[in-house]
Amino acid sequence: MKIRVLAFMALIILSSCAEEVVEKPENLIPKEKMTSLLYDLAILNSAKGTNKAILEIHFDNPTTFLFDQYGVDSLQFVKSDIYYASKPLVYESIYKEVAARLEAEKEQVEENRKKRNDSLVKRSRIIKDSVYRE
C-alpha cells in the first residue's frame, strides 16, 4: 500500500513539473525586443530621477512614448514580463543582458566625461600661459 501511495505522489509531482505555470501570451514580446525595451525603461527611469521636469517638457507620458516606439502596449508588456518571470533562467539572462548594456553605457559616459574634463584642464592651461607670457 505504501508503494502505491508513493508511486501516486511521485506521478503527481512529475506531472506538475512538466506543466507550464504561466501560458505563453499570443502577442509575446520576443526576448531580444524585451531586453531592449527593459534597457530603455531603465534609462528612462534614471532620467526621471535626474530631472523629471525636462523630460515632461518633451514628452507628455515618456513610458507610453517608449511603448509606442517598440510597437507594444502596457498590457502586452506586463503579460510578457510575467511570462518571462515564470521562466527564471530566461528572465535572468534578459536582466543580465540589460545590466551589461547599462554598465557598458556607464563606462562610455564616464570615459567621455573624463576626456571632456581633461580637454578643459588643458585649455585652461593654454589660456593661462598666453595671459601670463612676457
C-alpha positions in Angstrom: 0.0 0.0 0.0 2.8 2.4 0.9 4.4 1.7 -2.5 1.2 2.6 -4.3 0.8 5.9 -2.4 4.5 6.8 -3.0 4.2 5.9 -6.7 1.0 8.0 -7.0 2.7 11.0 -5.2 5.7 10.7 -7.5 3.5 10.7 -10.5 1.7 13.8 -9.4 5.0 15.6 -8.6 6.5 14.7 -12.0 3.4 15.7 -13.9 3.2 19.0 -12.2 6.8 19.8 -13.0 6.0 19.4 -16.7 3.0 21.8 -16.6 3.6 25.4 -17.5 2.7 27.7 -14.7 2.0 30.7 -17.0 0.7 30.2 -20.5 2.6 31.9 -23.3 0.7 35.0 -24.4 -0.4 35.3 -28.0 1.5 38.5 -28.5 4.6 37.7 -26.5 7.4 40.3 -27.0 10.5 38.5 -28.4 13.4 38.1 -25.9 15.7 40.5 -27.8 13.0 43.2 -28.1 12.1 42.7 -24.4 15.8 43.1 -23.5 16.0 46.4 -25.5 12.7 47.6 -24.0 13.8 46.9 -20.4 17.1 48.7 -21.1 15.3 51.8 -22.4 12.9 51.7 -19.5 15.9 51.6 -17.1 17.4 54.7 -18.9 14.0 56.4 -18.8 13.6 55.7 -15.1 17.1 57.1 -14.5 16.3 60.2 -16.5 13.1 60.7 -14.5 15.1 60.5 -11.3 17.6 63.1 -12.6 15.4 65.8 -14.0 11.8 64.8 -14.4 10.7 68.4 -15.4 12.8 68.5 -18.5 11.6 65.0 -19.6 8.0 66.1 -19.2 8.5 69.2 -21.3 9.4 67.0 -24.3 7.0 64.1 -23.6 3.5 64.0 -22.2 4.0 60.4 -21.0 7.5 59.1 -21.6 6.6 55.5 -20.9 3.8 55.5 -23.4 6.1 57.1 -25.9 8.6 54.3 -25.3 6.0 51.6 -25.7 4.9 53.3 -29.0 8.4 53.3 -30.2 8.6 49.5 -29.7 5.1 48.9 -31.1 3.8 47.4 -27.8 1.2 48.4 -25.2 1.4 48.2 -21.5 -0.8 45.1 -21.2 1.4 43.2 -23.7 4.5 44.3 -21.8 3.0 43.1 -18.5 1.9 39.8 -19.9 5.3 39.2 -21.5 7.1 40.2 -18.3 5.0 37.8 -16.3 5.6 35.0 -18.8 9.4 35.6 -18.8 9.4 35.8 -15.0 7.8 32.3 -14.9 11.0 31.1 -16.7 13.8 32.0 -14.2 16.7 31.1 -16.4 15.4 33.1 -19.4 14.4 36.0 -17.1 17.8 36.1 -15.5 19.5 36.1 -18.9 17.4 39.0 -20.0 18.3 41.1 -16.9 22.0 40.1 -17.1 22.0 41.5 -20.7 20.3 44.7 -19.6 22.8 45.1 -16.7 25.7 44.5 -19.0 24.4 47.1 -21.5 23.8 49.6 -18.7 27.3 49.0 -17.4 28.9 49.5 -20.8 26.9 52.7 -21.3 28.0 54.0 -17.9 31.7 53.3 -18.7 31.3 55.1 -22.0 29.7 58.2 -20.3 32.5 58.2 -17.7 35.1 58.0 -20.4 33.6 60.9 -22.3 33.3 62.9 -19.2 37.0 62.3 -18.4 38.0 63.3 -21.9 36.0 66.5 -21.7 37.4 67.4 -18.3 41.0 66.7 -19.5 40.5 68.9 -22.5 39.1 71.7 -20.3 42.1 71.5 -18.0 44.4 71.5 -21.0 42.6 74.5 -22.5 42.7 76.5 -19.2 46.5 75.9 -19.0 46.9 77.2 -22.5 44.8 80.3 -21.7 46.8 80.9 -18.5 50.1 80.5 -20.4 49.0 83.0 -23.1 47.8 85.6 -20.5 50.9 85.5 -18.3 53.5 85.5 -21.1 56.0 88.2 -21.0 
